[in-house]
Amino acid sequence: MNGYDAYGPLNISAESLANEAMQAQGKLRAGLDTLREVDDVEYGATAKEEVWRDGKVVLYRFRGEQTPTARVPLLIAYALVNRPYMVDLQADKSIVRGLLERGEDVYVLDWGYPDRSDRYLELDDYIQRFLGGAVDHLRSAYRLDSINLLGICQGGAFSLCYAALNPAKVRNLITMVTPVDFHTPDNMLSNWVRELDADLFVDTLGNVPADVMNWCYLTLKPWRLFVQKYVGLVDILDNKQALEDFLRMEKWIFDSPDQAGEAFRQFIKQFYQGNGFVKGGIDIGGRPVDLRHIVAPVLNIYAEQDHLVPPDASRALAKLVGTTDYSELSFRGGHIGIYVSSRAQREVPQSIHDWLTRRSR
């Protein structure tokens, strides 16, 4: 007997339901064996070495199987809210590895895990001291006036600030899934925090716990992130590799650092609430940020199905920077897919490499 909904027959029979139930039981039985074989999942596919440190913040150089052909190093700055190993998650899901294979000389800045001693770190510390310190280290090591900078998500906002305040030190700037206009109508996260009493929030909590941040991000898509993905887990319980890939992603999602309270306060008030890139009002260490001071070539990469940084929030950059060499790359995927999908592995490193190569001449 077929079921019905408001649109007509669902074509669901008792026999099809029984078959589906039998298949699910088989998957669950197989999963018991698979789970015994699953290894403790680790992240990172590429060898790296520490080359510079300031407290908990570490700059790593990544080593590929071939010597880099690029003469200018590429520094990647990730967001504070998650760990940067998303760009080198595993062998077949690594933007870093893709860049190395194309000859780029890749460095990644690891912000570390803030604790109570970092409660009063400000945006000036993250942008000028930490990011700026890493840039200056590379400039000195390579004897260059400027380097290439790739900022991702919040790290992209930091990179924009840095490039605006230090235009002579950035040769080429790449932003990836980076929020610029924080007040687009479809920016759900921005709408949530726009009325947040950031002073009361930080004065009460000190550092912002990682669990609070994670809860906010997960509840942006509750059905997908609380229910659907775990129901779908049944389909891969008999596949050891797929299960390990799933667990590795889960490990990254829930491996989130706490947020240094003062920097969090400043970011919420100046960016999410004040929309400072668009309206002005961003102050870093007593210096105003004006994106018109960015004169280096800019490549802005955004994801078409991004629920954290909607495309319009990123595309706003085009009208704000001072450079005459501005390019955009639209990626067909979401905020996470731009790092780990098979499409991303084919398209993103190659596009970045080609863009940099044309400007290295």
N, C-alpha and C positions, 0 to 999 in steps of 0.2 A: 504494500500500500504506500503510495507516495505521500510525502508531506507537502504542506503548502505554506507560503508566506503571503505578504501583502501584494506580491508581484506575480503570484502564480505558483505552479508546482516546482518543488525542489528536486524532484527525481531522486529521492532517497528511498531505498527499499530496505526491508528487514535483512535481506541477504547481503546488501552492500555494507550495512552497519555491522553485521556479524563478521564479515571479512576484514573490515577495518579494525575491529576489536581484536581479532586473532593476530593481525599483523602487529598491532601495538603490543600485545602480550609477548610475541616473539622478539620484538625489539627490546623489551624490558628484560627478558630472560638473557638475551645476548649481552645486554648492558652490564649484567652482574659479572660476566667474564671479562668484558672490556675494561671495566673499572679496576679490576685487579691488575691489569697490564699497564694502565696509564702511569706514565712517569711523572715526577714532580716537574711541572712545566716551568721553564725558565724563559726569560726574554733576552733579546740581543742576538743578532746573527753575525755581527761583524766585530773583529778585534779592534780594541781601542786602548789608548793610553792617556793618562792624565798629563797635561802639559802646563796647567796654570790653576791656581786655587786662591780664593779669598774667603776664608771661613768655611762655611758649608757649601759654597758655590764652586763648582769644578768645571773646567773646560777640558773636553776630551777631543783628541784627534782620532779619527777612525781610519783604519788601515785596510785597503782593499788588496786584491791579488795582484794588482799592477801599480806601478809608480804613477802618481798623478801627472797629467800633462798640463793642467791649468796652472798658470803662473800666479794667480790671485786666489787666496783661500776663500772658502765659503763658510761663514759662521751661521749656524742655525740656532735661533732663540725660540724656545717653546713657551707655552703658557705656564703660569704658576700652579694652576688648579689640578694638573695631572702630571705624571712623570713623562719625561721626554723620550723614553724608549719606544713610544708609539711610532717614531720615524725609523725604528730598526727593530721591529717586533720579532720577526723570524725570517728565515732565509728567503722565503718566497713572498714576504710582505715587508719590504724594507725600502723606503725612499732613499735612505742613506746608501744602501748597497747599489741601487740603481744609479745614483750620482757617481759613486766611486767607479763603477764599471765604465762610465762615460768619460772618465779622466778628471773629475772634479776632486779638489782637495778639501775634505769635509771635516768641520769641527762642530761639536754640539755643546751648548751650555746647559749644565745640569744645576738647577737652582737649589737642590737638596731638600731637606725636611726642616722647616723652621720650628723652633721650640720657644719656650717662654723668654729666652734671652734675646729673641728676635722680635719681640712684641712691638718695638718702636722703630723698626726699619720702615723707611718711607719709599715712595716711588723713586725719589732721587737716588736712593741706594741701589735699587734694582736697575735703573736705567743708566745712570751716569757712573756709579761705582762698579757694579758687577758687569753689566753688559759693556759699558765703556772700558772697564779694565781688561776684559777679554779682547775687545777690539784693539786696544793699545798694545796688548801682548803680541797679537798677530802682526800688527803694523811693524813692531820692533823686530820680531823674529824674521819677517820676510823683507824687511827694509823697504816698506811701502808706505806711501802717504795715506792710502785708503784700501779697504777690503770690500768683498761682496758680503751682503747681509741678507739672510732669509728669516723673516719673522712669521711665526705661525700662531693664529688665533690671538690670544692676549699678548703673546710674544711679538706678534705683528704690530699691535698697538704700541708696545714698548719700542720696537724698531723704528716706527714712524716718529715717535718722540725723539729718539736718539738721532736719527738722520736730520730732523729739523733743527736740533740744537747743535749738531756737529756735522754740518754738510760736507766739510772737506775730508772727513774720515770714512765716508761711505761711497764706494765707487759705483756699485749697482745695488739696488734695493728690490727684494722680492717679498711680497706679502701674500700670505696664504690663509684662506678662510678667516680674514681679519676684520673685526668690526670697526667701522669708521663713523657711520651715522647710527647712533644708538637709539634714535627715536623713530625708526620706521614702524609703520602700523603693525607689521607682522612679526615684530621682535617680541615674542612672548616673555622671554627672560627679562628684557628691559622693562616691560610693562609691570612685571611683578615687583621689581626692586625700585621702581621710580619713586614710590612713596615710602620706602624703607627709612626709618630713623637710624641712619648709619652711625651717628654718634652714640645713641643709646645702645645699639647693637654691639659695637666694639667696646664701649666702656664697660658693658656687662660681661662680655665673653673674653675680652683680651684678644688672643689669637682666635680666628674663626675655625672651629673644628672641621676636619675633612668630611665627617659624616653629614654635617649640615649641608655642606656644599653638594655632596653627592646626592643627597635626598632631593635637593632643588632641581638638579639636572635630570634625575630619573623621572620626577613627576611632571616634567614637560611633555613626556610621551608615556603615560602610565600603562596603557594597554600594551604597547609594544615592548616596553622595557621591564615591566613587572610580570606580565602574563605570557604574551605571545612567544617571546624568545625561549622561555623555559618549557612551554608546551612543545615548541619545535625541537627542543633538545632530544625528545624521544626518538626522532627520526635519525639521529646520528649516534645513538648509544652503541650500535654495533660496529662503529667505525673509529678505531683507535686514534688515527691521525686527526680526523675531524673533531673528535672529542677533546683532544689536547689543544687544538687551535681554539676551540670554544673556551676552554679553561684559561688559556693564556690571555685571551681578551678580557675575561672576567677578572683576572688578576690585575690587569692594567686599570680597569674601570674602578676597582675598589682600593687600589694603591695610590691614594691621593694624599698629598701633604696638607697639613693645616696651613692657614693663610695668616701671614704676619698682620696683626691687627691694624696698625697705622696705615700701611700700604693699601690694605683692603678698604679702609675708610676713604682714603683719597681717591682710589679708583672708582668706587661706587659714586661718590659725590661729583667728581670732575668728569667722568666718562658716561656712566649710565644715567645719572640724574642731570648733569649739566650739559651733556652732549658737546663736550668741549672742542672736539675736532671741527665741528660744524659751526658752533656758536661762539667759540673762543672761551677762554677761562681756564685752560689747563696750565698749571704752574708746576714746574719741576725744579726743585731747589732754588726757587725764587726767580726762575727764568720762564717767560711765557713760551708756549709751543705754538708755532705758526707753520702749518704744512706748506705754505708757499715758499718756505726756505729750503725745501727739498728740491734740489736741482739735479740729482743723480737720476739716471734712467730707472724707471719703476715698472715692474711686472706684478700685476695684481691677479692672483688666482682665487677664484671663488667656486663654491659648489652649488649646483642648481637646486638640490633638495636639502639644503642645510637648514635645520630647525633651530640651531643655536646662533648662527650668523647668516640671516637671510641674504640673498644676493644683492638686494637694494642697499642693505647696510654696508656691504663691501664696495659696491660699484660707486658709491658716493665719493670715493677717493679721487676719481678722475677730475673732478671740478675743484679740488682743494690743493693739489700739489703744484709746485712751481715749475716742475720739469716739463720740457716740451717732448720728451721721449717717454711716453706712457703707453703701456700695453695691458690688455686684459686676456685672461684665459678662463673660459667657462668649462667647468668639469661636470660631467653628468653623473652625479652621485651626491652623497651626503657628507656630513661633517667628519665622520669617521672613515667612510668609504674612500675618501680622498687620500688616505694613507695606506689602507690595507687591501682594497679591492684589486682584482686582477687588471681591471682597466687602469687603475691608478699606477700600477707597476709599469704598464706599457707607456702611458701618456705623460705622467707628471715629471719624472726625472729627465726624460728626453726633451720635453718642452723647456724645462729650466736650463738644461745644458745648451740647447740650441740658442736660446735667448742670450745667455751669457757669452757664448762663443761669438755671436755676431757683434757683441759690444767689446770683445777683447781685441778686435782688430784695429 
